[in-house]
Amino acid sequence: MHAIVLFGHGSRDPLWRLPIEAVAARIAATAPHIPVRCAYLELCTPDLAAAVAELARAGATSIQVLPMFLGVGRHAREDLPELVRDLRERHPDLRLDVMPAVGENPRLVALMAEIALQPL
């Protein structure tokens, strides 16, 4: 079974999570056969390890991690790869793939430019 984790930075402000949770809800509505979870680096739960463990317990054999970062800073370049290495050691039978950060996707860049150009 394939699953998706949307991985964000995290915040103490619960409203910060709403856009990521909206993406998860959209995935669940569009592809209900693919489990999706949100996970956060810090300041809120669940963390990546907890989300991956939950999906593995539910029968996931492959998990695609999508970093929900517009820019690729230290968290995406250093922290996430380290977390994934640790998770691969803990779950050797689980395939974990990390996608490029959403901000690197040309479709998202084009959409943000389109939104910026819309008249008020």
Secondary structure, 3 states (H helix, E strand, C coil): CEEEEEEECCCCCHHHHHHHHHHHHHHHHHCCCCCEEEEECCCCCCCHHHHHHHHHHCCCCEEEEEECCCCCCHHHHHHHHHHHHHHHHHCCCCEEEECCCHHHCHHHHHHHHHHHHCCC
